[in-house]
Amino acid sequence: MPDSPSAWVLYDDSCGFCRRWVPFWKETLARRGIRIAPLQSEWALERLGLSADEASQDLRLIDERGGLWQGADVYRYAMQRIGWARPLALLVNLPPFREAFDLGYRTFARNRHRFSKACGLRGSAPR
């Protein structure tokens, strides 16, 4: 890993929505010791032990202990560390809100390239 913050959020740079949304939160996350990087970064693919296609299937996070998080759990991790978002983090950890949040995340993640295209958000060129 390039330097050693407490955590890294790894996003799909080929997704226009992800490419715009995650960097939007860069400073907020950085104040909590969380950095961002594209999943397609050489070091990220090496660390995850996945191909670029496999890695880009989901948002990922490497925590301060080297643990791996993915999908909706990445949002939960970040929300728990942002003071004003903690109440939302508590809510999306309670059933049935957890299931609804996970379903919403999965539905959006499966269709993120469609949303990106409809909104005119371009991702990076595939490698």
N, C-alpha and C positions, 0 to 999 in steps of 0.2 A: 504494500500500500504506500502511496506517495508520502504522506506524513501521518501522524498518529492523533487524530481527533478522537473523541469518545465514540463516534459512530459515523458510518457512511451510508447515505441513501443513494441507491443505484437505480437509475431510471432508464427507460427505453428511449434512446436518442432518435430512433427512427420514427417514433410516434410524435406528431406535431403537438398534440395536446400535452403529452408528458414533457416534451422539450420546452414548452412554454410554462406549464404549471409548476413543475418542481423548481426550476431556477427562480421563479417568482418568490418562493419561500426561502431562498438561499440565505439571506441575512438573518431572518428569524431563526432558522435552524442553526446557523453558525454561532449565534449568541449562546446556544445550548451545547456547543461542541460537536454539532452534527454537520458534516460536509456533504456535498453532493457530487456525483460523477456519473457519466453515462455507463450503462451496463456494458456497452461495447468497448470500453477502455480495456486495453491489453491486460493491465494489472487486475481489473475486476473479473474478467473472464478467467484468468489464471487462478485467482483466489477462490472463485466459485466452482471451478472445475467443470464449467459448462461451455458448450458451443455458443456462439452469438445468438443462434436461433433459439436454443433452449433458455438462455439467460433472459432474452427479451420477452419471454412469455409473461413475466410478472415483475412488478416493482419489488426491489429487494433492499435489505438493510443488513449491514455488518455492525454488530454492537461492540461496545467497549471490551467485552470478553471474547470477541471473535465469533459470537453466536450469529446465526443467520435467521433473518425474519423475511417474510414475503407477503405480498398481497395486502389485504386489509390490516394485517398486524403491523405493517410498517406505519400506517396512519395512526394506529393506536399507540405505538411506541413514541412517535413524535408528539402526539397530542398530550401524552402524559408528562412531557417535559416542557410544555408551553403553558404557563400559568393560566391564561384566560381560556385555554382549550381543555383543561383538566376536567371540568364538569361534563363536557361532551365525551371525553375519554371514559369517564365513569359510566355514562349512559350507554355507550356502544359496547360496553363489556357486560351489560346485563341482558339476560334472555328476556324477551324475544328480540330486543334491539340489536344484540350481537348478530343473530341470524339475519336480520333485515339489512344491517350494515354490510355483512359479508356478501349477501346476495346482490345488493346494490353495487358493491365494488366489483364482484365477478362479472356482472352484466355489463358494467361500463368497460371493464378491462377487455372483455371479449370484443367489444365494439369500438374501442378507442380510435382505431384508424379510420373508421367511418365518421366518427365525430370530428376528428381532425380534418378530414377532407371536407365535410359539410361546413366547417367553420373557417376553412382556408388556412389551417395551421400546418405548415410543412415540417416534416422531420428531416433528419440528416439522410443523405444518400446511403442506401445499403452498402455494406462493405463486401 
